[in-house]
Amino acid sequence: MDQFSLQGAGAPIFPNLQQEGASGGHDVQLPSIAVFLQFKLSEFMVRRSALGATQLGVPHFRFHLRPLKHSKQHNLLRELEAAGNEVYYCAPAFHLPSELNDAFSSGRVSDRTAYFSPSDIGELPDDDEHFVAFRPDRSPAWLFSEPKELHYRTGESVFAPNAQRRLGSVPRRGPRDQVLRDLGDELLNIFERSMMAGVVDIDGERRLQLSALRRGRTMQNASRYLGFVSQTLFGCFPLLIPVGLSTNSN
């Protein structure tokens, strides 16, 4: 992932899916945990009238969740996480071009990004607008419109190979291509189950989309297949993070 260096978190740099497909693939150390990122844009709030100023003061950042009346993405991300994957909304804790340039050039974009799991956010109470407000120098973060405290995760806690993983995380073991392809199949199955459970609407267009994605399983390499399924159905960027490794060198 070109724009998202993980160097500052002490984790290995993972090539993005396009790079993997172009270069014939990279070995990923296993066992690994599947991590899915849903990128958000942060707003920089400076007015004391901002909803969230009471809890966080100003300035602070916030990002919006897609209202359920327009998209069931949040519900889908919760289903994806409940299946044993790590899933995070991630939003930058900076807003100026100079800050982005500094974070990128120093390999600290991950350090200066906030991560929130859908399970921490929980079920959205209605179809209206909701957002997460946070400050990088203060915890907790908050969910609005009705204030609810949220756990704030750092890049190091998400990406470091020896970080303590979430309790429900399912380690992935086996040959690299098989792990990626099986994970893509699992995402398709999760989406289909979500349709049958009413989490997302069932329509002819969705069924045709699922059929096309399944046909693509044998027409693309494993990385492209997983990336296409993940981004098309869940709007997420997939990564595999090695677990149980030490960052100490002898």
Secondary structure, DSSP 8 states (H G I E B T S, - for coil): -TT---GGGT------HHHHHHHT-----SSEEEEEEEE---EEE--TTSTTHHHH-SSEEEEEE--TTT--HHHHHHHHHHTT-EEEEEEES--SHHHHHHHHHTT-TTTTEEEE-HHHH---SSSS-EEEEEETTEEEEEEETTTEEE--B-HHHHH-TTS---TT--EE-S-HHHHHHHHHHHHHHHHHHHHHTTSS---HHHHHHHHHHHHGGGTS-HHHHHHHHIIIII--EEEEEE-S------
